[in-house]
Amino acid sequence: MKLERNYTLGSRDDQRGAVLVAGLIILMVLTVLGVSSINTATLELTMAGNAQFHQEAFQAAETGIDISMARRDFNTLTPAVVDPMPLDVGSSYYTEATSTFMENTPVPGAAFSMGVSTGSVQAFHYDIVARGTGPRNASSVHNQSFYIVGPGGL
């Protein structure tokens, strides 16, 4: 006995395009995922750039403190100012600093091994406030205090 199989193809009018619709939906989902991935990568790149700009502004503020300390332009009457200056030729990073006298305190004579009498030596307290700036509004402000030991009774 032989089985006969009848295969009939549906006419073109019977096909409704379900595969086409499913393919378009999958293509749309893949497009949305691709665009989303590109936006995420762009955002992460911008965030990394901002972090780098902030780090460079941090270093610019540290440079302002170093420049102020190296100048040794300290007095008790007026603040010593490092005017805003670029860190390098053509650089978009700037630094500025101001050193201000805060107070002086006597240093006990027992702190010295050479027998200096009490009150003849003073510790002059200064504060340096430095600001570093860079692109995309990156900025960093640092405050450093230090003492200069000098003759007292002035």
Rosetta constraint file for C-alpha pairs under 8 A:
AtomPair CA 10 CA 14 HARMONIC 5.97 0.50
AtomPair CA 10 CA 15 HARMONIC 7.36 0.50
AtomPair CA 11 CA 15 HARMONIC 7.22 0.50
AtomPair CA 17 CA 21 HARMONIC 6.41 0.50
AtomPair CA 18 CA 22 HARMONIC 6.15 0.50
AtomPair CA 19 CA 23 HARMONIC 5.99 0.50
AtomPair CA 20 CA 24 HARMONIC 6.17 0.50
AtomPair CA 21 CA 25 HARMONIC 6.23 0.50
AtomPair CA 22 CA 26 HARMONIC 6.23 0.50
AtomPair CA 23 CA 27 HARMONIC 6.10 0.50
AtomPair CA 24 CA 28 HARMONIC 6.07 0.50
AtomPair CA 25 CA 29 HARMONIC 6.24 0.50
AtomPair CA 26 CA 30 HARMONIC 6.22 0.50
AtomPair CA 27 CA 31 HARMONIC 6.15 0.50
AtomPair CA 28 CA 32 HARMONIC 6.23 0.50
AtomPair CA 29 CA 33 HARMONIC 6.24 0.50
AtomPair CA 30 CA 34 HARMONIC 6.11 0.50
AtomPair CA 31 CA 35 HARMONIC 6.17 0.50
AtomPair CA 32 CA 36 HARMONIC 6.03 0.50
AtomPair CA 33 CA 37 HARMONIC 6.09 0.50
AtomPair CA 34 CA 38 HARMONIC 6.28 0.50
AtomPair CA 35 CA 39 HARMONIC 6.23 0.50
AtomPair CA 36 CA 40 HARMONIC 6.16 0.50
AtomPair CA 37 CA 41 HARMONIC 6.14 0.50
AtomPair CA 38 CA 42 HARMONIC 6.14 0.50
AtomPair CA 39 CA 43 HARMONIC 6.14 0.50
AtomPair CA 40 CA 44 HARMONIC 6.15 0.50
AtomPair CA 41 CA 45 HARMONIC 6.14 0.50
AtomPair CA 42 CA 46 HARMONIC 6.26 0.50
AtomPair CA 43 CA 47 HARMONIC 6.20 0.50
AtomPair CA 44 CA 48 HARMONIC 6.15 0.50
AtomPair CA 45 CA 49 HARMONIC 6.21 0.50
AtomPair CA 46 CA 50 HARMONIC 6.19 0.50
AtomPair CA 47 CA 51 HARMONIC 6.23 0.50
AtomPair CA 48 CA 52 HARMONIC 6.27 0.50
AtomPair CA 49 CA 53 HARMONIC 6.17 0.50
AtomPair CA 50 CA 54 HARMONIC 6.11 0.50
AtomPair CA 50 CA 136 HARMONIC 7.26 0.50
AtomPair CA 50 CA 138 HARMONIC 7.44 0.50
AtomPair CA 51 CA 55 HARMONIC 6.20 0.50
AtomPair CA 52 CA 56 HARMONIC 6.23 0.50
AtomPair CA 53 CA 57 HARMONIC 6.20 0.50
AtomPair CA 53 CA 134 HARMONIC 6.28 0.50
AtomPair CA 53 CA 135 HARMONIC 6.46 0.50
AtomPair CA 53 CA 136 HARMONIC 7.56 0.50
AtomPair CA 53 CA 138 HARMONIC 5.89 0.50
AtomPair CA 54 CA 58 HARMONIC 6.16 0.50
AtomPair CA 54 CA 134 HARMONIC 7.43 0.50
AtomPair CA 54 CA 138 HARMONIC 5.02 0.50
AtomPair CA 54 CA 139 HARMONIC 6.33 0.50
AtomPair CA 54 CA 140 HARMONIC 7.26 0.50
AtomPair CA 55 CA 59 HARMONIC 6.36 0.50
AtomPair CA 56 CA 60 HARMONIC 6.16 0.50
AtomPair CA 56 CA 93 HARMONIC 7.56 0.50
AtomPair CA 56 CA 134 HARMONIC 7.22 0.50
AtomPair CA 57 CA 61 HARMONIC 6.29 0.50
AtomPair CA 57 CA 93 HARMONIC 6.72 0.50
AtomPair CA 57 CA 94 HARMONIC 7.86 0.50
AtomPair CA 57 CA 132 HARMONIC 4.74 0.50
AtomPair CA 57 CA 133 HARMONIC 4.98 0.50
AtomPair CA 57 CA 134 HARMONIC 5.54 0.50
AtomPair CA 57 CA 138 HARMONIC 6.13 0.50
AtomPair CA 57 CA 139 HARMONIC 5.28 0.50
AtomPair CA 57 CA 140 HARMONIC 5.64 0.50
AtomPair CA 58 CA 62 HARMONIC 6.45 0.50
AtomPair CA 58 CA 132 HARMONIC 6.20 0.50
AtomPair CA 58 CA 139 HARMONIC 7.07 0.50
AtomPair CA 58 CA 140 HARMONIC 5.13 0.50
AtomPair CA 58 CA 141 HARMONIC 7.59 0.50
AtomPair CA 59 CA 63 HARMONIC 6.16 0.50
AtomPair CA 59 CA 132 HARMONIC 7.28 0.50
AtomPair CA 60 CA 64 HARMONIC 6.32 0.50
AtomPair CA 60 CA 87 HARMONIC 7.16 0.50
AtomPair CA 60 CA 93 HARMONIC 6.82 0.50
AtomPair CA 60 CA 94 HARMONIC 6.52 0.50
AtomPair CA 60 CA 95 HARMONIC 5.47 0.50
AtomPair CA 60 CA 131 HARMONIC 7.36 0.50
AtomPair CA 60 CA 132 HARMONIC 4.53 0.50
AtomPair CA 60 CA 133 HARMONIC 6.99 0.50
AtomPair CA 61 CA 65 HARMONIC 6.56 0.50
AtomPair CA 61 CA 95 HARMONIC 5.83 0.50
AtomPair CA 61 CA 96 HARMONIC 7.37 0.50
AtomPair CA 61 CA 97 HARMONIC 7.99 0.50
AtomPair CA 61 CA 130 HARMONIC 5.26 0.50
AtomPair CA 61 CA 131 HARMONIC 4.75 0.50
AtomPair CA 61 CA 132 HARMONIC 4.04 0.50
AtomPair CA 61 CA 133 HARMONIC 7.73 0.50
AtomPair CA 61 CA 140 HARMONIC 6.23 0.50
AtomPair CA 61 CA 141 HARMONIC 6.28 0.50
AtomPair CA 61 CA 142 HARMONIC 6.27 0.50
AtomPair CA 62 CA 66 HARMONIC 6.32 0.50
AtomPair CA 62 CA 130 HARMONIC 7.27 0.50
AtomPair CA 62 CA 132 HARMONIC 7.74 0.50
AtomPair CA 62 CA 142 HARMONIC 7.23 0.50
AtomPair CA 63 CA 67 HARMONIC 6.07 0.50
AtomPair CA 63 CA 95 HARMONIC 7.11 0.50
AtomPair CA 64 CA 68 HARMONIC 6.15 0.50
AtomPair CA 64 CA 82 HARMONIC 7.45 0.50
AtomPair CA 64 CA 95 HARMONIC 5.38 0.50
AtomPair CA 64 CA 96 HARMONIC 5.55 0.50
AtomPair CA 64 CA 97 HARMONIC 5.48 0.50
AtomPair CA 64 CA 130 HARMONIC 5.50 0.50
AtomPair CA 64 CA 131 HARMONIC 7.02 0.50
AtomPair CA 64 CA 132 HARMONIC 7.34 0.50
AtomPair CA 65 CA 69 HARMONIC 6.14 0.50
AtomPair CA 65 CA 97 HARMONIC 6.54 0.50
AtomPair CA 65 CA 128 HARMONIC 6.66 0.50
AtomPair CA 65 CA 129 HARMONIC 7.50 0.50
AtomPair CA 65 CA 130 HARMONIC 5.87 0.50
AtomPair CA 65 CA 144 HARMONIC 7.63 0.50
AtomPair CA 66 CA 70 HARMONIC 6.03 0.50
AtomPair CA 67 CA 71 HARMONIC 6.22 0.50
AtomPair CA 67 CA 82 HARMONIC 7.71 0.50
AtomPair CA 68 CA 72 HARMONIC 6.83 0.50
AtomPair CA 68 CA 73 HARMONIC 7.53 0.50
AtomPair CA 68 CA 80 HARMONIC 7.92 0.50
AtomPair CA 68 CA 81 HARMONIC 7.77 0.50
AtomPair CA 68 CA 82 HARMONIC 6.50 0.50
AtomPair CA 68 CA 97 HARMONIC 6.66 0.50
AtomPair CA 68 CA 98 HARMONIC 7.58 0.50
AtomPair CA 68 CA 99 HARMONIC 7.17 0.50
AtomPair CA 68 CA 128 HARMONIC 7.72 0.50
AtomPair CA 69 CA 73 HARMONIC 7.94 0.50
AtomPair CA 73 CA 80 HARMONIC 6.08 0.50
AtomPair CA 74 CA 79 HARMONIC 7.48 0.50
AtomPair CA 74 CA 80 HARMONIC 6.15 0.50
AtomPair CA 74 CA 99 HARMONIC 7.18 0.50
AtomPair CA 74 CA 100 HARMONIC 7.92 0.50
AtomPair CA 74 CA 101 HARMONIC 7.75 0.50
AtomPair CA 75 CA 79 HARMONIC 7.29 0.50
AtomPair CA 75 CA 80 HARMONIC 7.59 0.50
AtomPair CA 75 CA 101 HARMONIC 6.96 0.50
AtomPair CA 76 CA 100 HARMONIC 7.75 0.50
AtomPair CA 76 CA 101 HARMONIC 5.26 0.50
AtomPair CA 77 CA 101 HARMONIC 7.49 0.50
AtomPair CA 78 CA 100 HARMONIC 7.19 0.50
AtomPair CA 78 CA 101 HARMONIC 7.75 0.50
AtomPair CA 79 CA 98 HARMONIC 6.36 0.50
AtomPair CA 79 CA 99 HARMONIC 5.39 0.50
AtomPair CA 79 CA 100 HARMONIC 4.60 0.50
AtomPair CA 79 CA 101 HARMONIC 6.88 0.50
AtomPair CA 80 CA 98 HARMONIC 5.63 0.50
AtomPair CA 80 CA 99 HARMONIC 5.00 0.50
AtomPair CA 80 CA 100 HARMONIC 6.67 0.50
AtomPair CA 81 CA 96 HARMONIC 7.68 0.50
AtomPair CA 81 CA 97 HARMONIC 5.85 0.50
AtomPair CA 81 CA 98 HARMONIC 4.46 0.50
AtomPair CA 81 CA 99 HARMONIC 6.41 0.50
AtomPair CA 82 CA 96 HARMONIC 5.30 0.50
AtomPair CA 82 CA 97 HARMONIC 4.92 0.50
AtomPair CA 82 CA 98 HARMONIC 6.16 0.50
AtomPair CA 83 CA 95 HARMONIC 7.91 0.50
AtomPair CA 83 CA 96 HARMONIC 5.38 0.50
AtomPair CA 83 CA 97 HARMONIC 6.99 0.50
AtomPair CA 84 CA 94 HARMONIC 6.23 0.50
AtomPair CA 84 CA 95 HARMONIC 5.43 0.50
AtomPair CA 84 CA 96 HARMONIC 4.47 0.50
AtomPair CA 84 CA 97 HARMONIC 7.80 0.50
AtomPair CA 85 CA 94 HARMONIC 5.32 0.50
AtomPair CA 85 CA 95 HARMONIC 5.61 0.50
AtomPair CA 85 CA 96 HARMONIC 6.61 0.50
AtomPair CA 86 CA 90 HARMONIC 7.62 0.50
AtomPair CA 86 CA 91 HARMONIC 5.90 0.50
AtomPair CA 86 CA 92 HARMONIC 6.77 0.50
AtomPair CA 86 CA 93 HARMONIC 5.71 0.50
AtomPair CA 86 CA 94 HARMONIC 4.33 0.50
AtomPair CA 86 CA 95 HARMONIC 6.52 0.50
AtomPair CA 87 CA 91 HARMONIC 6.21 0.50
AtomPair CA 87 CA 92 HARMONIC 7.97 0.50
AtomPair CA 87 CA 93 HARMONIC 5.93 0.50
AtomPair CA 87 CA 94 HARMONIC 5.73 0.50
AtomPair CA 87 CA 95 HARMONIC 6.90 0.50
AtomPair CA 88 CA 93 HARMONIC 7.92 0.50
AtomPair CA 92 CA 134 HARMONIC 5.76 0.50
AtomPair CA 92 CA 135 HARMONIC 6.44 0.50
AtomPair CA 93 CA 132 HARMONIC 7.05 0.50
AtomPair CA 93 CA 133 HARMONIC 5.53 0.50
AtomPair CA 93 CA 134 HARMONIC 4.40 0.50
AtomPair CA 93 CA 135 HARMONIC 7.18 0.50
AtomPair CA 94 CA 132 HARMONIC 5.63 0.50
AtomPair CA 94 CA 133 HARMONIC 5.24 0.50
AtomPair CA 94 CA 134 HARMONIC 6.54 0.50
AtomPair CA 95 CA 130 HARMONIC 7.13 0.50
AtomPair CA 95 CA 131 HARMONIC 5.68 0.50
AtomPair CA 95 CA 132 HARMONIC 4.48 0.50
AtomPair CA 95 CA 133 HARMONIC 6.49 0.50
AtomPair CA 96 CA 130 HARMONIC 5.62 0.50
AtomPair CA 96 CA 131 HARMONIC 5.43 0.50
AtomPair CA 96 CA 132 HARMONIC 6.70 0.50
AtomPair CA 97 CA 128 HARMONIC 6.63 0.50
AtomPair CA 97 CA 129 HARMONIC 5.54 0.50
AtomPair CA 97 CA 130 HARMONIC 4.03 0.50
AtomPair CA 97 CA 131 HARMONIC 6.27 0.50
AtomPair CA 98 CA 128 HARMONIC 5.52 0.50
AtomPair CA 98 CA 129 HARMONIC 5.43 0.50
AtomPair CA 98 CA 130 HARMONIC 6.47 0.50
AtomPair CA 99 CA 126 HARMONIC 6.54 0.50
AtomPair CA 99 CA 127 HARMONIC 5.57 0.50
AtomPair CA 99 CA 128 HARMONIC 4.26 0.50
AtomPair CA 99 CA 129 HARMONIC 6.58 0.50
AtomPair CA 100 CA 126 HARMONIC 5.49 0.50
AtomPair CA 100 CA 127 HARMONIC 5.34 0.50
AtomPair CA 100 CA 128 HARMONIC 6.41 0.50
AtomPair CA 101 CA 124 HARMONIC 7.38 0.50
AtomPair CA 101 CA 125 HARMONIC 6.13 0.50
AtomPair CA 101 CA 126 HARMONIC 4.48 0.50
AtomPair CA 101 CA 127 HARMONIC 6.58 0.50
AtomPair CA 102 CA 124 HARMONIC 7.69 0.50
AtomPair CA 102 CA 125 HARMONIC 5.46 0.50
AtomPair CA 102 CA 126 HARMONIC 5.36 0.50
AtomPair CA 102 CA 127 HARMONIC 6.81 0.50
AtomPair CA 103 CA 124 HARMONIC 6.09 0.50
AtomPair CA 103 CA 125 HARMONIC 5.32 0.50
AtomPair CA 103 CA 126 HARMONIC 7.43 0.50
AtomPair CA 104 CA 122 HARMONIC 6.27 0.50
AtomPair CA 104 CA 123 HARMONIC 5.40 0.50
AtomPair CA 104 CA 124 HARMONIC 4.34 0.50
AtomPair CA 104 CA 125 HARMONIC 5.76 0.50
AtomPair CA 105 CA 122 HARMONIC 5.57 0.50
AtomPair CA 105 CA 123 HARMONIC 5.24 0.50
AtomPair CA 105 CA 124 HARMONIC 6.66 0.50
AtomPair CA 105 CA 125 HARMONIC 7.92 0.50
AtomPair CA 106 CA 118 HARMONIC 7.61 0.50
AtomPair CA 106 CA 119 HARMONIC 5.49 0.50
AtomPair CA 106 CA 120 HARMONIC 7.74 0.50
AtomPair CA 106 CA 121 HARMONIC 6.18 0.50
AtomPair CA 106 CA 122 HARMONIC 4.50 0.50
AtomPair CA 106 CA 123 HARMONIC 6.13 0.50
AtomPair CA 106 CA 152 HARMONIC 7.23 0.50
AtomPair CA 107 CA 111 HARMONIC 7.22 0.50
AtomPair CA 107 CA 118 HARMONIC 6.92 0.50
AtomPair CA 107 CA 119 HARMONIC 6.58 0.50
AtomPair CA 107 CA 121 HARMONIC 5.73 0.50
AtomPair CA 107 CA 122 HARMONIC 5.46 0.50
AtomPair CA 107 CA 123 HARMONIC 6.29 0.50
AtomPair CA 108 CA 112 HARMONIC 7.93 0.50
AtomPair CA 108 CA 117 HARMONIC 7.92 0.50
AtomPair CA 108 CA 118 HARMONIC 5.20 0.50
AtomPair CA 108 CA 119 HARMONIC 6.91 0.50
AtomPair CA 108 CA 121 HARMONIC 7.91 0.50
AtomPair CA 109 CA 115 HARMONIC 6.61 0.50
AtomPair CA 109 CA 116 HARMONIC 5.27 0.50
AtomPair CA 109 CA 117 HARMONIC 5.08 0.50
AtomPair CA 109 CA 118 HARMONIC 4.32 0.50
AtomPair CA 109 CA 119 HARMONIC 7.30 0.50
AtomPair CA 109 CA 121 HARMONIC 7.81 0.50
AtomPair CA 110 CA 115 HARMONIC 7.36 0.50
AtomPair CA 110 CA 116 HARMONIC 7.85 0.50
AtomPair CA 110 CA 118 HARMONIC 7.68 0.50
AtomPair CA 112 CA 116 HARMONIC 6.46 0.50
AtomPair CA 116 CA 120 HARMONIC 7.12 0.50
AtomPair CA 116 CA 121 HARMONIC 7.82 0.50
AtomPair CA 117 CA 121 HARMONIC 7.97 0.50
AtomPair CA 119 CA 152 HARMONIC 6.19 0.50
AtomPair CA 119 CA 153 HARMONIC 7.06 0.50
AtomPair CA 120 CA 151 HARMONIC 5.94 0.50
AtomPair CA 120 CA 152 HARMONIC 4.62 0.50
AtomPair CA 120 CA 153 HARMONIC 6.28 0.50
AtomPair CA 121 CA 149 HARMONIC 6.90 0.50
AtomPair CA 121 CA 150 HARMONIC 5.72 0.50
AtomPair CA 121 CA 151 HARMONIC 4.63 0.50
AtomPair CA 121 CA 152 HARMONIC 4.42 0.50
AtomPair CA 121 CA 153 HARMONIC 7.80 0.50
AtomPair CA 122 CA 149 HARMONIC 5.72 0.50
AtomPair CA 122 CA 150 HARMONIC 5.43 0.50
AtomPair CA 122 CA 151 HARMONIC 5.77 0.50
AtomPair CA 122 CA 152 HARMONIC 4.62 0.50
AtomPair CA 122 CA 153 HARMONIC 7.89 0.50
AtomPair CA 123 CA 147 HARMONIC 5.80 0.50
AtomPair CA 123 CA 148 HARMONIC 5.60 0.50
AtomPair CA 123 CA 149 HARMONIC 4.48 0.50
AtomPair CA 123 CA 150 HARMONIC 6.40 0.50
AtomPair CA 124 CA 147 HARMONIC 5.24 0.50
AtomPair CA 124 CA 148 HARMONIC 5.07 0.50
AtomPair CA 124 CA 149 HARMONIC 6.17 0.50
AtomPair CA 124 CA 150 HARMONIC 7.33 0.50
AtomPair CA 125 CA 145 HARMONIC 7.12 0.50
AtomPair CA 125 CA 146 HARMONIC 5.89 0.50
AtomPair CA 125 CA 147 HARMONIC 4.54 0.50
AtomPair CA 125 CA 148 HARMONIC 6.68 0.50
AtomPair CA 126 CA 145 HARMONIC 5.66 0.50
AtomPair CA 126 CA 146 HARMONIC 5.52 0.50
AtomPair CA 126 CA 147 HARMONIC 6.15 0.50
AtomPair CA 126 CA 148 HARMONIC 7.93 0.50
AtomPair CA 127 CA 143 HARMONIC 6.83 0.50
AtomPair CA 127 CA 144 HARMONIC 5.69 0.50
AtomPair CA 127 CA 145 HARMONIC 4.35 0.50
AtomPair CA 127 CA 146 HARMONIC 6.54 0.50
AtomPair CA 128 CA 142 HARMONIC 7.95 0.50
AtomPair CA 128 CA 143 HARMONIC 5.60 0.50
AtomPair CA 128 CA 144 HARMONIC 5.18 0.50
AtomPair CA 128 CA 145 HARMONIC 6.20 0.50
AtomPair CA 129 CA 141 HARMONIC 7.00 0.50
AtomPair CA 129 CA 142 HARMONIC 5.70 0.50
AtomPair CA 129 CA 143 HARMONIC 4.51 0.50
AtomPair CA 129 CA 144 HARMONIC 6.59 0.50
AtomPair CA 130 CA 141 HARMONIC 5.66 0.50
AtomPair CA 130 CA 142 HARMONIC 5.24 0.50
AtomPair CA 130 CA 143 HARMONIC 6.45 0.50
AtomPair CA 131 CA 139 HARMONIC 7.02 0.50
AtomPair CA 131 CA 140 HARMONIC 5.67 0.50
AtomPair CA 131 CA 141 HARMONIC 4.42 0.50
AtomPair CA 131 CA 142 HARMONIC 6.41 0.50
AtomPair CA 132 CA 139 HARMONIC 5.49 0.50
AtomPair CA 132 CA 140 HARMONIC 5.27 0.50
AtomPair CA 132 CA 141 HARMONIC 6.51 0.50
AtomPair CA 133 CA 137 HARMONIC 7.05 0.50
AtomPair CA 133 CA 138 HARMONIC 5.60 0.50
AtomPair CA 133 CA 139 HARMONIC 4.28 0.50
AtomPair CA 133 CA 140 HARMONIC 6.59 0.50
AtomPair CA 134 CA 138 HARMONIC 4.96 0.50
AtomPair CA 134 CA 139 HARMONIC 6.26 0.50
